[in-house]
């Protein structure tokens, strides 16, 4: 029987391009801001991004996230009817003036939250998902912890002023990314400029003016109170790359939107998103003592690379695979790497993994194989 030499790769590096935050000096009026790319989560710019500040209605990004997760899990439906409680109707601030016991669909309430930041609808949704606003807030803080939002403490579902209700630009970017990355349907609401409810009786105009004025704007949420000043999580997409620009405590509404545009313009001007695919077909690898002779390597994981635009046009690939691997082979087991370089600079190493499982031959299968090969012939 032909002998195979087993060569295994033991080094694995994930494909995350490290783009330094605050790589440029931008002129912003807000004391705290951040720019993040959605697909990779890379921070492209940051200014005092962990400072704890009041988020005002940008809080509702988390409220919307939990509502969308409830819809995706099947515990809530777009067509479900919600009956407004006295508590929900007492919120004040931005609202659509729900009346106690008024009934409205989940879809219409989500629209009201996204477009006009309706506090009454946010609380009605929170009560429906959590049973009460208090329990819903517990869920908000639990989800924040799961997302690594270490700067955040929520005390309500709306962002109305409350002692100790704080978050940071960094944490807002995290929850905004989770919402738009895993629940893209929210765009159908966050991109609405004008609409209506109650059969046309209630007119809605988006509080986020970037929806109308900024090319590629996709959302996401404004917020303002006397103490929080002017906050914004702004999202926009161009050429397949979506960015999240968070601005906190801007002095005026105009400066809030101007800062967001400055951040987004910086990101779109300097960076691009490249989805890597192998330039040539990957060769199958021999499997020693396997139930099949070879295993097919595949490119796995997140293959999106965020690159400076001056690098993206000069990428080269190098495939590193062993000639053989010993059974058993698990599906998803790393077999090699695809290295991406720009000139002399290595920008990423992507894992090449087994596209299928290959069991190890049993003794009976080994004997049968030897018989078929004629090893016992006289």
ABEGO torsion letter per residue (X at the ends): XBBBBBBBBABBBBBBBBBBBGABBBBBABABBBBBBAAAGBBABBBGAABBBBAEAAAAAAAAAAAAAAAAAGABBAABBBBBBAAAAAAEEBBAGBBBGBBBBAAAAAAAAAAAGBAAAAAAAAAAAAGBAAAAAAAAAAAAAAAGBAABBBABAAGBBBBGBBBBAAAAAAAAAAAAAABAAAAAAAABABBBBGGGABBBBBABAAAAABBGBAOABBBBBAAAEBBBBBBBBBGGBBBBBBBBGBABAAAAAAAAAAAAAAAAAABBBBBBBBABBBBBBBBBGBABABBBBBBBEBABBBBBAAAAAABBBBBBBBABBBOBBBBGBBABBBBBBBEABBABBBBBBBABBBBBBBAAAAAAAAAAAGAABX
